[in-house]
Amino acid sequence: MKKFYYFSKSKLKFVEVENFYKKFLFLVTFVSVVISFFIFGTYLVVNEYINPDSEIRKLKKDNALLRSRLETMTEKYVELDKRVKELKDLSYSLRLTANLDVDSSQFGTGGAAFTPLTTNNPVTISNFVKNIDNLIDKVENDVVSERKNYNEIVRKLKENEVLFASMPAIKPCEGTIADDFGLRLHPILKVRRMHNGVDIITDVGTKVYAPGDGIVTFAGRRGSYGLTLEIDHGFGYKTVYAHLKQTKVRKGQKVKRGDLIALSGNSGLSTGPHLHYEVRHNDIPLNPLNFIYEDVDLFEFVKK
């Protein structure tokens, strides 16, 4: 490796420079760092002198971007709030359809309207963001409430589906309805007494069909009613068929609307062939005419 010397006046001779390369490298590095700092410092001074508002412009640009994002988020919230209101209106209608209790104060109310940002004031922007947070919380609560409403409506509709299939809804046999429901002069006893059903005048042996789904709870003789059949339809509803000739079902048997359950007759205390038909709810007699729908054809439900 090449060696370097210098002349020493004190020693009057050439002396070898020790670790020359290390010292030279250190010197070059030190000078480079000093020059870099000098250049960078000069750039900052010159840039600040030439562009004194560059940092302010950058902040304004960032602020404009944030405002744009806030306005976009606002538009999305307004659209979301509109959809939630539509869901609440639909939920209101569905609850009415499903015969559920309705609190009108919980429906048809949308979120508060947003006031567009027109200033860069930090307090105004902070309040705007806080308003968004509050209204987003409101939407989240509304969504949770509507999910609960939906589950309740689904449950009630399923329950109603069973109820509608079970409720008496058709005329149980062919014939003419003669004696109406209510107080009347008994045709045999000649005293005024309550007639708890209607009498359908028809020939002996006319087929009698179940007016709704249910379970047979009685099939046999019952005093002046003669041969009698009783079906429990659930939900408090029962139907009674009296003065029969023959029953086609037994106690405990499940029946569907339109199933053949009996043949009409003239048994018991009767003045002639007919079917005495009753509808009861929680053991209270109801007018069967209210459960016979003229637009429903009996034979639509008769099992072939």
Disulfide bonds with the S-S distance in Angstrom:
none
